[in-house]
């Protein structure tokens, strides 16, 4: 290899349902929504990431916005490949290169993924010039990113709430002892808000508006210590068809999200019930770690803590915990060989 080392670049990718993050040279160089805008007539991709996200819900019939990943796995093979390719081309240091370098990649995948879905991720990576492709399970990457020592004979529980899936795993000795992957996460929360606005306020709101509501006043509890201000939401009145606005409070959003959060709670309890007793004792002492964008929902840590009677800690930068862990695994490939799926 030696001489050709400079022709190979290392990148770590967190291919998420909602956001794609890429680390190169220990820096997050891409942090964009996983969304693509395609021209229907020429079938060409006209925008990816932030630019395509601004078009979402505002396109005419010749432009279609696609989210190539669903529930953490590739749903639209073609679009996802072009999206990854465009993100990689936008990495500042690779832009200056005369020819595109071969890539050594570590990509994270949900823990409940099937062989076929795994192959789709790997093939996408190989088509964008990936010479060596390693896969790592999301909860494992999140644990490494939070700073948990996964090599020790000690149990740690990680809950990673992303856009498409919630991954719950108990990790010890660089392996996943028991895990559960539920398709209830950020996207489901957004849809719950859309449904609530339709049924309770007769207001039809789009995905982007619902997403904003979730971020600004989303809550898992109906009683918060420092509650966010009420928010005005604009949309279309379902009865008259006219545009209108209503004011909603965080308590309403807590009601809207309640059912979905109960499903996450049940999955956490189920995973705990399958945990071997020695590891359960460790988790009792160390508590549970939360990562992923969904863990930023106000009061979620408190609610899970009430349900499990365990201390719950949120990672310091939950959105980037997974990609940071993926980056660390990439840097120390030899050390983390046992964790990576070749």
N, C-alpha and C positions, 0 to 999 in steps of 0.2 A: 504493500500500500504506500508507505513512506513518501515517495516522490509525488504521488498524486493527491496527497492529503489536502493541498490547497484547492483542489478541484471539488472537494466535498464540503458541503455546509451542513451543520446540525440545526434542525428546527424541532420544536415541540409544539404540538397542536392540541388544543382543547376544542374539539368539533362539537359544539353544543347546538341544541335545538333552537335556542334563542340567540346566542352569541357565539362567535368563533374567536378564539384568542390564539395568537402565535407568539412563541418566545424564540428569539434568535440572539446569540451572544449574551445570554442572561438578562435580556431586556424584553418587555412585552412590546412587540413592534406592530401587532395588529390586534385591535379590539373592536370588532364590528358586529352588527346584527347579522345573523345567518339568513340572509334574504337576497333574492336575485330578481331582477326585472328583465323580462324577455319580450322582444318584439315578435308578435305572433306571425307577421307576414314573412320576415326573413329568418325567423327562428334564432336570431342572434341575441346574445346577452348584452343589454345596453347599460345596466348598472348593477353593482353589487354593494352589499354592506349598507352603510349609513345613507348613501344616495338612493338606494333602492327602498330603504325603510321609509324615507320621506314620501315615496310614491304610493306606499301601501294604502289601499282603500280610496285612492284618488285617481285611478287610471281609467283610460277609455278602452274601447274593445280591442284595440290593436296592441296594447301593452298588458302583460300579465305579470303580477308579482308572485313569486313562488318561494315557499320556505322548503328547501330541499331536504331538511331533516325533520323527521316526525318521531316523537317519543325517543329521542336520542339516537335514532338510527337513520341511515340513508333511505329516503323514500323516493327521491328523484335522482337517479344515478348520474344522468347527464348534467343536470344543473349543479349538483354538488361538486362534481369534478371541475366544472368551469369556475365555480365559486372559489374552491381551494386554489386552483391555478392562478386566478386573478389576485387573491390575497397574497400568495407567495411572490408574485411578480411585483407587488407593491411594497415589499420589504425594502427599506431604503438602501441597505448595503448590497443587496442582490441586484438592485436596479442598475448599479454602476458597472456590473460585470458585462464583459463583451458577449460571453455565451453563458447559458444557464447552467449552473453547477449541478452535479449529482447531489441528492439530498439524503441525509440520514435522519429519519424521523421517528419520533415517539408520539403516538396518537392515543388519546384516551377514549375508552368505549364504556357503555353501561355494563353493569355486572350481569344483567339478565339477558344478554345478547346471544343470538343463535349463531351457529357456524356460518350460515349463509350471509347473515348481516355482517359478520366479521370479515368475510371474504370481500363483501362490497366495499368496506372501508379500506381494506388492504389494496384492492385493485384500483380504487380511486387514487390512493397515494402513489402507487407504482406508475400510474399514467401521468402524474405530474412530476416525473423524474425522480421518484423515491427509489434509491438503490437498496438501502437497508431500511426496512419498515418494522418497527416494534409497536405492539399495542399494550396498553396498560389499563386496568379496570379503574373506573372513576373513583370509587371509594378509596382505593389504594392510593391513587394520585392525590386525592384530597388529604388523606392522612399524612403523606409525605410533605405536602404543601403546608399543612398546619404546623408541622414540626414534631410529629409523633415519631418515636423510634419504633418502626414496624418490625425490626429484626428481633426484638426482645421476646422472651417467652411470657408475654404479658398481654392481657386482653384490652383492646381499645374499641370503642364503638363510634362509628362515623355515620352521620346522616347528611347526605348530600342532596339538597333540593334544587334541582336545575329548572330548565324550562319545560322539558318533556317528561322527565322521570325523576322520581325520588329514589335514591339508592341508600339502602340501610345495610351496613355490614359490620360484623365483628371481626377484627383483624388481630392476629397473633403470629409470631414466627414467620414474618413475610408472606403470610397466606390469609385468604378469607375463610374463616371458620364457618360462619353462616351468614347468608345475605338474603335480602329481599329487594326486588326492584318493582316499584308500583308506578303506574302511568298516571299519577296524580302529582302535578307540580305547577310551576308558574303559568303554563298555558291554560290549565284547567281552572286556575284561580281567575284568570282573565275572562274565560268563558262564563264562569259563575257570575261575574260582575255584569257582563252583557245581559245574561238571562235575568238577573235581579232587576236591572234597570227597565227591561221590557215588561216584566210581570208586575212590578210594584209601582213604577212611575210612568208606564206607557211610553217610555223613551227608548228609541232605537239608537244605540251608540256603536261606533266602530271599534275594531280591535285596538287601534292606537290610543283612543280615548280611554278605553277600559284599562289598558296598561298604565296610562298616566294616573288614573284614579287609584289603581293598586299600589303604585309607588308612593304617591303623595299622601293618601289617607288609609291605605290598606292596614288591616289589623286582624289579629287572631282572637283577641279578647274584646269583650264589650265594655270592660272597665280598664282604662289605662292611666298610669300615673301622670304622664305629661302628654295628653291627647293632641293630635294634630287639629288644625282649624278645619271648619267645614269647607266644602269645595263646591264650586258651581260647575255643572256638567252640561255641555251642549250636545244636542242630537236632533233626531227627527221625531216629532210627535206621531205615535202610531194611529191615533184617532183622527187627527185633522190633516196629517201629512205635512204640517208646517214645521220649520225649525223652531226649537224651543230650548230653554235651559231650566234646570232644577238645581236645588242645593241639597247636597247629601252629606251625612256625617260618617265618621269612622265606625260608629256602632252599626250602621246599616251594612257596611262592607263586612264587618265581623259576622253578621247574620248570614250574608250571602256566601261567605267562604266556609261557614261552619261544617257543612256536610263533608267537604273535601278534606278539611283538616282532621275530621274524625277518622277518615280512611287512612291518613298518614299515621295518626296515633295508633290505630289498630295494627298497622304493619309494624310499627316500632315494638309494640307489645308482643306481637307474634315472634319477631326476631329475638327479643329478650327471652321468650319462653323456650326457644330452641338452643339457647347458648349453654354450653357445658358449665357446670357449677363453678369450677375453678376460675373460669374466665368471667363469669357473672360476678364473682367476688371482686375481681380486678376492676370491672366496670363500676361497681358500687363505690370503690375508692377513687377512681379517676374521673368518673362522670362521662358525659356523652358530648361529642364534638359536632357542631353544626357547620356545614359549608354550603356553598352555592347561593345563587341570587335569592332563592325562595326563603333562605334563613333570615333575610333582612326584614321579613314581615313583622311588624310591631307585635310584641307580646307572644310570638310563637315559642320562643325559648321558655317563657314562663309557663305557657300552657302545657308544653311537653314535660316540663319539670313537675307540674302538678300531677300529670297523668302517670309518670314513671317513678316519682319520688327520687329522682336522681338529679345531681347538679348538671346543668346544660351550659356549655360554653360555645359562643359563636366565634368562628375564626376571625382574625383581625381584618382581613380583606376577603370576605367570603366569595365574592365574584371571581377572584383570581386564585383562590386556594388550589383548585384543581390544576390549572395550567402551571402554577408555580411548582407543584409536585411533579408534574410531567417534565418540566424543565430540569429539576434536580435529578430525576431518574435518567434523563438524557445525558446530563453531565457526568454522572457516575454509573455508566452503563454496566460496567463489570460488577460493581457492588450490588446493583439492583437486578442483575440477570434473572434471579429466581422469580422476580415479580413480573417481568415483561413477558409478553406472549410473542414469540417470534413467528 
